[in-house]
């Protein structure tokens, strides 16, 4: 976390701290860092995936889906897997409400 005291505008540092916390099962704390990564760099695809995965760990499936849908805005291919109610399904970029 020392790196964050030096450079608070680096999304990768926030993601790294989040990954460390996530690996310890500290999901709520990890979520904050992943969300900070998005705040610092809104087009960071990995951060949205991290947020979605963390919400899934917390059994917050609607929030997980929303994070994955946000991520979809920045992706360059048409299909992504979304987690909803512990299942996976595919959404295409042609769907209107993304």
Rosetta constraint file for C-alpha pairs under 8 A:
AtomPair CA 1 CA 5 HARMONIC 6.95 0.50
AtomPair CA 1 CA 17 HARMONIC 6.72 0.50
AtomPair CA 2 CA 6 HARMONIC 6.80 0.50
AtomPair CA 3 CA 7 HARMONIC 6.09 0.50
AtomPair CA 3 CA 13 HARMONIC 6.95 0.50
AtomPair CA 4 CA 8 HARMONIC 5.09 0.50
AtomPair CA 4 CA 10 HARMONIC 7.82 0.50
AtomPair CA 4 CA 13 HARMONIC 6.55 0.50
AtomPair CA 4 CA 14 HARMONIC 7.34 0.50
AtomPair CA 9 CA 40 HARMONIC 5.70 0.50
AtomPair CA 10 CA 14 HARMONIC 6.98 0.50
AtomPair CA 10 CA 37 HARMONIC 7.49 0.50
AtomPair CA 10 CA 40 HARMONIC 6.82 0.50
AtomPair CA 10 CA 41 HARMONIC 7.85 0.50
AtomPair CA 11 CA 15 HARMONIC 6.22 0.50
AtomPair CA 11 CA 36 HARMONIC 7.40 0.50
AtomPair CA 11 CA 37 HARMONIC 4.26 0.50
AtomPair CA 11 CA 38 HARMONIC 7.07 0.50
AtomPair CA 11 CA 40 HARMONIC 5.74 0.50
AtomPair CA 11 CA 41 HARMONIC 5.93 0.50
AtomPair CA 11 CA 44 HARMONIC 7.71 0.50
AtomPair CA 12 CA 16 HARMONIC 6.06 0.50
AtomPair CA 12 CA 37 HARMONIC 7.01 0.50
AtomPair CA 13 CA 17 HARMONIC 6.31 0.50
AtomPair CA 13 CA 37 HARMONIC 7.90 0.50
AtomPair CA 14 CA 18 HARMONIC 6.13 0.50
AtomPair CA 14 CA 33 HARMONIC 5.15 0.50
AtomPair CA 14 CA 34 HARMONIC 6.22 0.50
AtomPair CA 14 CA 36 HARMONIC 6.50 0.50
AtomPair CA 14 CA 37 HARMONIC 5.26 0.50
AtomPair CA 15 CA 19 HARMONIC 6.09 0.50
AtomPair CA 15 CA 33 HARMONIC 6.37 0.50
AtomPair CA 15 CA 34 HARMONIC 5.45 0.50
AtomPair CA 15 CA 37 HARMONIC 6.09 0.50
AtomPair CA 15 CA 47 HARMONIC 6.63 0.50
AtomPair CA 15 CA 50 HARMONIC 7.92 0.50
AtomPair CA 16 CA 20 HARMONIC 6.32 0.50
AtomPair CA 17 CA 21 HARMONIC 6.31 0.50
AtomPair CA 17 CA 30 HARMONIC 7.25 0.50
AtomPair CA 17 CA 33 HARMONIC 6.70 0.50
AtomPair CA 18 CA 22 HARMONIC 5.95 0.50
AtomPair CA 18 CA 29 HARMONIC 7.38 0.50
AtomPair CA 18 CA 30 HARMONIC 4.15 0.50
AtomPair CA 18 CA 31 HARMONIC 6.75 0.50
AtomPair CA 18 CA 32 HARMONIC 7.65 0.50
AtomPair CA 18 CA 33 HARMONIC 5.11 0.50
AtomPair CA 18 CA 34 HARMONIC 5.75 0.50
AtomPair CA 19 CA 23 HARMONIC 6.07 0.50
AtomPair CA 19 CA 30 HARMONIC 6.79 0.50
AtomPair CA 20 CA 24 HARMONIC 6.65 0.50
AtomPair CA 20 CA 30 HARMONIC 7.75 0.50
AtomPair CA 21 CA 25 HARMONIC 6.51 0.50
AtomPair CA 21 CA 26 HARMONIC 5.15 0.50
AtomPair CA 21 CA 27 HARMONIC 6.78 0.50
AtomPair CA 21 CA 29 HARMONIC 6.69 0.50
AtomPair CA 21 CA 30 HARMONIC 5.15 0.50
AtomPair CA 22 CA 26 HARMONIC 5.33 0.50
AtomPair CA 22 CA 27 HARMONIC 5.30 0.50
AtomPair CA 22 CA 29 HARMONIC 7.97 0.50
AtomPair CA 22 CA 30 HARMONIC 5.43 0.50
AtomPair CA 22 CA 54 HARMONIC 7.57 0.50
AtomPair CA 26 CA 30 HARMONIC 6.17 0.50
AtomPair CA 27 CA 31 HARMONIC 5.95 0.50
AtomPair CA 27 CA 54 HARMONIC 6.10 0.50
AtomPair CA 27 CA 57 HARMONIC 7.19 0.50
AtomPair CA 27 CA 58 HARMONIC 6.97 0.50
AtomPair CA 28 CA 32 HARMONIC 6.66 0.50
AtomPair CA 28 CA 54 HARMONIC 7.97 0.50
AtomPair CA 28 CA 58 HARMONIC 7.92 0.50
AtomPair CA 29 CA 33 HARMONIC 6.88 0.50
AtomPair CA 30 CA 34 HARMONIC 6.30 0.50
AtomPair CA 30 CA 54 HARMONIC 7.48 0.50
AtomPair CA 31 CA 35 HARMONIC 6.06 0.50
AtomPair CA 31 CA 50 HARMONIC 7.94 0.50
AtomPair CA 31 CA 51 HARMONIC 6.01 0.50
AtomPair CA 31 CA 54 HARMONIC 6.18 0.50
AtomPair CA 31 CA 55 HARMONIC 7.60 0.50
AtomPair CA 32 CA 36 HARMONIC 6.15 0.50
AtomPair CA 33 CA 37 HARMONIC 6.25 0.50
AtomPair CA 34 CA 38 HARMONIC 6.59 0.50
AtomPair CA 34 CA 47 HARMONIC 5.64 0.50
AtomPair CA 34 CA 48 HARMONIC 7.65 0.50
AtomPair CA 34 CA 50 HARMONIC 6.31 0.50
AtomPair CA 34 CA 51 HARMONIC 5.77 0.50
AtomPair CA 35 CA 39 HARMONIC 6.30 0.50
AtomPair CA 35 CA 47 HARMONIC 7.27 0.50
AtomPair CA 35 CA 51 HARMONIC 6.65 0.50
AtomPair CA 36 CA 40 HARMONIC 6.16 0.50
AtomPair CA 37 CA 41 HARMONIC 6.00 0.50
AtomPair CA 37 CA 42 HARMONIC 7.69 0.50
AtomPair CA 37 CA 44 HARMONIC 7.56 0.50
AtomPair CA 37 CA 47 HARMONIC 6.16 0.50
AtomPair CA 38 CA 42 HARMONIC 4.64 0.50
AtomPair CA 38 CA 43 HARMONIC 7.22 0.50
AtomPair CA 38 CA 44 HARMONIC 6.33 0.50
AtomPair CA 38 CA 47 HARMONIC 5.97 0.50
AtomPair CA 38 CA 48 HARMONIC 7.06 0.50
AtomPair CA 43 CA 74 HARMONIC 6.18 0.50
AtomPair CA 44 CA 48 HARMONIC 6.93 0.50
AtomPair CA 44 CA 74 HARMONIC 7.99 0.50
AtomPair CA 45 CA 49 HARMONIC 6.53 0.50
AtomPair CA 45 CA 71 HARMONIC 5.59 0.50
AtomPair CA 45 CA 74 HARMONIC 6.45 0.50
AtomPair CA 45 CA 75 HARMONIC 7.22 0.50
AtomPair CA 46 CA 50 HARMONIC 6.09 0.50
AtomPair CA 47 CA 51 HARMONIC 6.13 0.50
AtomPair CA 48 CA 52 HARMONIC 6.11 0.50
AtomPair CA 48 CA 67 HARMONIC 5.59 0.50
AtomPair CA 48 CA 68 HARMONIC 6.23 0.50
AtomPair CA 48 CA 70 HARMONIC 6.99 0.50
AtomPair CA 48 CA 71 HARMONIC 5.24 0.50
AtomPair CA 49 CA 53 HARMONIC 6.04 0.50
AtomPair CA 49 CA 67 HARMONIC 7.08 0.50
AtomPair CA 49 CA 68 HARMONIC 6.14 0.50
AtomPair CA 49 CA 71 HARMONIC 6.87 0.50
AtomPair CA 50 CA 54 HARMONIC 6.05 0.50
AtomPair CA 51 CA 55 HARMONIC 6.15 0.50
AtomPair CA 51 CA 64 HARMONIC 7.04 0.50
AtomPair CA 51 CA 67 HARMONIC 6.29 0.50
AtomPair CA 52 CA 56 HARMONIC 6.20 0.50
AtomPair CA 52 CA 63 HARMONIC 7.08 0.50
AtomPair CA 52 CA 64 HARMONIC 4.03 0.50
AtomPair CA 52 CA 65 HARMONIC 6.63 0.50
AtomPair CA 52 CA 66 HARMONIC 7.60 0.50
AtomPair CA 52 CA 67 HARMONIC 5.00 0.50
AtomPair CA 52 CA 68 HARMONIC 5.72 0.50
AtomPair CA 53 CA 57 HARMONIC 6.33 0.50
AtomPair CA 53 CA 64 HARMONIC 6.58 0.50
AtomPair CA 54 CA 58 HARMONIC 6.35 0.50
AtomPair CA 54 CA 64 HARMONIC 7.57 0.50
AtomPair CA 55 CA 59 HARMONIC 6.24 0.50
AtomPair CA 55 CA 60 HARMONIC 5.05 0.50
AtomPair CA 55 CA 61 HARMONIC 6.55 0.50
AtomPair CA 55 CA 63 HARMONIC 6.28 0.50
AtomPair CA 55 CA 64 HARMONIC 4.99 0.50
AtomPair CA 56 CA 60 HARMONIC 5.59 0.50
AtomPair CA 56 CA 61 HARMONIC 5.59 0.50
AtomPair CA 56 CA 64 HARMONIC 5.65 0.50
AtomPair CA 56 CA 83 HARMONIC 7.52 0.50
AtomPair CA 56 CA 86 HARMONIC 7.85 0.50
AtomPair CA 60 CA 64 HARMONIC 6.26 0.50
AtomPair CA 61 CA 65 HARMONIC 6.15 0.50
AtomPair CA 61 CA 83 HARMONIC 6.95 0.50
AtomPair CA 61 CA 84 HARMONIC 5.46 0.50
AtomPair CA 61 CA 85 HARMONIC 5.62 0.50
AtomPair CA 61 CA 86 HARMONIC 7.34 0.50
AtomPair CA 62 CA 66 HARMONIC 6.27 0.50
AtomPair CA 62 CA 84 HARMONIC 6.73 0.50
AtomPair CA 62 CA 85 HARMONIC 7.81 0.50
AtomPair CA 63 CA 67 HARMONIC 6.23 0.50
AtomPair CA 64 CA 68 HARMONIC 6.30 0.50
AtomPair CA 64 CA 83 HARMONIC 6.68 0.50
AtomPair CA 64 CA 84 HARMONIC 7.45 0.50
AtomPair CA 65 CA 69 HARMONIC 6.10 0.50
AtomPair CA 65 CA 82 HARMONIC 5.96 0.50
AtomPair CA 65 CA 83 HARMONIC 5.77 0.50
AtomPair CA 65 CA 84 HARMONIC 6.07 0.50
AtomPair CA 66 CA 70 HARMONIC 6.15 0.50
AtomPair CA 67 CA 71 HARMONIC 6.24 0.50
AtomPair CA 68 CA 72 HARMONIC 6.33 0.50
AtomPair CA 68 CA 82 HARMONIC 6.15 0.50
AtomPair CA 68 CA 83 HARMONIC 7.91 0.50
AtomPair CA 69 CA 73 HARMONIC 7.16 0.50
AtomPair CA 69 CA 82 HARMONIC 7.62 0.50
AtomPair CA 69 CA 98 HARMONIC 6.08 0.50
AtomPair CA 70 CA 74 HARMONIC 7.85 0.50
AtomPair CA 70 CA 98 HARMONIC 7.58 0.50
AtomPair CA 71 CA 75 HARMONIC 6.81 0.50
AtomPair CA 72 CA 80 HARMONIC 7.32 0.50
AtomPair CA 72 CA 93 HARMONIC 7.82 0.50
AtomPair CA 72 CA 98 HARMONIC 7.54 0.50
AtomPair CA 73 CA 98 HARMONIC 7.60 0.50
AtomPair CA 77 CA 93 HARMONIC 7.98 0.50
AtomPair CA 78 CA 92 HARMONIC 5.39 0.50
AtomPair CA 78 CA 93 HARMONIC 4.97 0.50
AtomPair CA 78 CA 94 HARMONIC 7.84 0.50
AtomPair CA 79 CA 90 HARMONIC 6.33 0.50
AtomPair CA 79 CA 91 HARMONIC 5.79 0.50
AtomPair CA 79 CA 92 HARMONIC 4.92 0.50
AtomPair CA 79 CA 93 HARMONIC 6.63 0.50
AtomPair CA 80 CA 90 HARMONIC 5.87 0.50
AtomPair CA 80 CA 91 HARMONIC 6.07 0.50
AtomPair CA 80 CA 92 HARMONIC 7.19 0.50
AtomPair CA 81 CA 88 HARMONIC 6.21 0.50
AtomPair CA 81 CA 89 HARMONIC 5.77 0.50
AtomPair CA 81 CA 90 HARMONIC 4.95 0.50
AtomPair CA 81 CA 91 HARMONIC 6.87 0.50
AtomPair CA 82 CA 88 HARMONIC 5.66 0.50
AtomPair CA 82 CA 89 HARMONIC 5.72 0.50
AtomPair CA 82 CA 90 HARMONIC 6.28 0.50
AtomPair CA 82 CA 91 HARMONIC 7.23 0.50
AtomPair CA 83 CA 87 HARMONIC 5.69 0.50
AtomPair CA 83 CA 88 HARMONIC 4.89 0.50
AtomPair CA 83 CA 89 HARMONIC 6.90 0.50
AtomPair CA 84 CA 88 HARMONIC 6.31 0.50
AtomPair CA 84 CA 89 HARMONIC 7.68 0.50
AtomPair CA 91 CA 95 HARMONIC 7.24 0.50
AtomPair CA 93 CA 98 HARMONIC 7.47 0.50
